Amino acid sequence: MTNEDLNTTINNIKEAWKYPELYNNVSSSERWLSGAAGTYLIYKGISGLFSHPILGLTGAAIGASLLYRGVTGYCPMRDIAEQKKESIAPDEIVVTETYITDDLA
């Protein structure tokens, strides 16, 4: 990922926070599942923070990103994947046809 892609994604996140209706790239069922999974992971991460600090912080961070995805309806990783898909052009195929006629009539 280049620095330009990262800056574009950060700008898209800022714009998605201001105008959430313009940047919905997650369906409503994915939003509900992401919100529920994010809430659960935040709860498990915070409750296990003192017994396993690294796992607790990791779980809470992943849960926060899932909760953000569920609340806003915008997924930055999906945005990056769509940008990369648009930048890849299919190979060009050149089709040529030659007609030779031997018409003596």
C-alpha positions in Angstrom: 0.0 0.0 0.0 1.4 3.3 -1.0 1.3 6.6 1.0 -1.2 8.0 -1.5 -3.6 5.1 -0.9 -3.3 5.6 2.8 -4.0 9.3 2.6 -7.0 8.6 0.3 -8.4 6.1 2.8 -7.8 8.5 5.7 -9.6 11.3 3.8 -12.5 8.9 3.0 -12.8 8.0 6.7 -13.0 11.7 7.6 -15.6 12.4 5.0 -17.5 9.2 6.0 -17.7 10.5 9.5 -19.1 13.9 8.3 -21.5 12.5 5.7 -22.3 8.9 6.5 -25.0 8.5 3.9 -22.5 9.1 1.1 -20.0 6.4 2.1 -22.0 3.3 2.9 -20.2 0.4 1.4 -21.5 -2.2 4.0 -24.9 -3.8 3.8 -27.4 -3.6 6.7 -27.0 -7.2 7.7 -23.2 -6.8 7.8 -23.6 -3.7 9.9 -25.7 -5.5 12.5 -23.3 -8.4 12.6 -20.2 -6.1 12.8 -21.9 -4.1 15.6 -22.7 -7.2 17.6 -19.3 -8.8 17.1 -17.5 -5.5 17.9 -19.5 -5.0 21.1 -18.8 -8.6 22.2 -15.0 -8.3 21.4 -14.8 -5.0 23.3 -16.4 -6.5 26.3 -14.2 -9.6 26.2 -11.1 -7.5 25.6 -11.8 -5.2 28.5 -12.8 -8.0 30.9 -9.6 -10.0 30.0 -7.3 -6.9 30.1 -5.7 -7.7 33.4 -5.2 -11.4 33.0 -3.9 -11.2 29.4 -3.1 -7.6 28.5 -1.9 -8.1 24.9 -4.8 -10.3 24.0 -7.2 -7.9 25.8 -5.9 -4.9 23.9 -5.9 -6.7 20.6 -9.5 -7.9 21.1 -10.6 -4.4 22.2 -9.0 -2.8 19.2 -10.5 -5.2 16.7 -13.8 -4.9 18.5 -13.6 -1.1 18.2 -13.0 -1.3 14.5 -15.9 -3.7 14.0 -18.1 -1.4 16.0 -17.0 1.6 13.9 -17.8 -0.4 10.8 -21.2 -1.3 12.2 -22.2 2.2 13.3 -21.0 4.1 10.2 -21.6 1.5 7.5 -18.2 2.3 6.1 -15.3 -0.2 5.9 -11.9 1.3 5.0 -10.5 -2.1 4.1 -13.3 -2.7 1.6 -12.6 0.8 0.2 -9.0 0.0 -0.4 -9.9 -3.3 -2.1 -12.3 -1.5 -4.4 -9.7 1.1 -5.2 -7.2 -1.6 -6.1 -9.8 -3.5 -8.2 -10.6 -0.3 -10.2 -6.9 0.4 -10.8 -6.3 -3.1 -12.4 -7.3 -2.9 -16.0 -8.0 -6.1 -17.9 -5.6 -7.1 -20.6 -6.5 -5.7 -24.0 -7.4 -8.2 -26.7 -6.9 -7.1 -30.3 -9.1 -8.8 -32.7 -8.3 -8.6 -36.4 -10.1 -10.2 -39.3 -8.8 -10.6 -42.8 -11.1 -11.5 -45.7 -9.6 -12.8 -48.9 -12.0 -13.1 -51.8 -11.1 -14.7 -55.0 -14.1 -13.5 -57.0 -13.6 -13.9 -60.7 -17.2 -13.6 -61.8 
